[in-house]
């Protein structure tokens, strides 16, 4: 038997396959693109390439995330809060605060004994999401990795707007005023990290970072500094939602 978890986010779609013993068989990430339905079809094609037939009786599929209702072959749909909690508990432990910085929103999930006890989300317009960093990096003509490296060397600039559109206008004004890219990059990342830390501060240590920023060392470092406690993460943390969905899929077997 196989458990398949599919997490269709606003920016990226993640898929994970676990065997009957709960061991990782395969995982993949791809852009969601314009259509969640198309993303679900591309996941099905990828799964077929891995030898997984979503229609076969030995496979169970759980969909989660922004586009979870767009997966016609899913046996069940489960909220991303639940799946991120399950996935993070497996990756990091049963107790702590999960910080998931997604494309459209940031979620903070408190775990106790491996179960979700409380969660908070930011406003979708707030400049504290992964999409905001993508937009700002594009505006400066750099990748997100390059944005982080520039930020390490910068200081002295603050981005105050809560809305991505207005924050982008601030950045345009700073560029026009001749501010160094390093200082602007520092202000951009501090804007995101400070808002995420404010939300996450309602939880308690230990802290776990999931989502697309889990491999951004500078963001992890600054987030830990503002929270006053180290933030744990790992490359598989961006798959936490898909992992939790795959775990739930295994529970459907039988």
C-alpha positions, 0 to 999 in steps of 0.5 A: 500500500502507498500513501500519496500526499499532494499539497497544491499551494498558490505558488508551488505544488508538492507531492510525496509518496510513502510506503506502507511502513511510512518510509519516503518513496518519492517526492517532487515540487513543481510550480502550481502555475495558472490552474490548480486542476492542471497542477493536479494533472501534472502531479498524476503524470509525475506519479505515473512516472514513479510507478504509482497509479492513483486509480489503483486500489493499493494507493490512497491519495489525500489532497491539501493546500490552496488547490486541494479541491482541484484533485479529482482523484483524491480519496480525501481532502484535508486542511493545510493546518492539519497536514502541516501539523502532522508533517511538522510533528514527524519532521521535528517532534510533537511539541512546538510552534510551526511557522509556515510562510506560504505564497499568499499567507503565513500560518502559525500552528501550535502543536502539543502531543503531535496535535494542533491546539491553536493556529493563527494566520496573517492577512493575505495582503500583508507584506509577510509572505513568500510571494512578497519576497518574490515580487521584491526580488524581481523588482531588484533584478535578483533571485531570492537567494541573491536578495538574502546575500545582499541583505546580509551586507545592508542596513538602515532601510525600513519598509513600513507598508503592510500591503505588498502593492504599497511596499513595492511603491516604497521600494521603487522610491528607494531605488529612485533615491539611489539607496544601495541595493544591499540596504533595500534588500535588508529592509525587504527581508526585515519587513517579512521577518518582523511580521512573521516573528510578531505572529509566531511570537504568540506561540512558544519554543521550539519553533519550526519553519516550513514552506518555501523559505526553509532553505533561506539561511538568512531568513531562518537566522533573522527569524530566530534572532527576533524570536529569541530562540533558534528556529529548526528547519530542513530541506524536507520542511517545504514538503511538510503539508504533503508529508502530513497528507501522505500520513493521513492517506496511509490511515485510510488504508484498510 
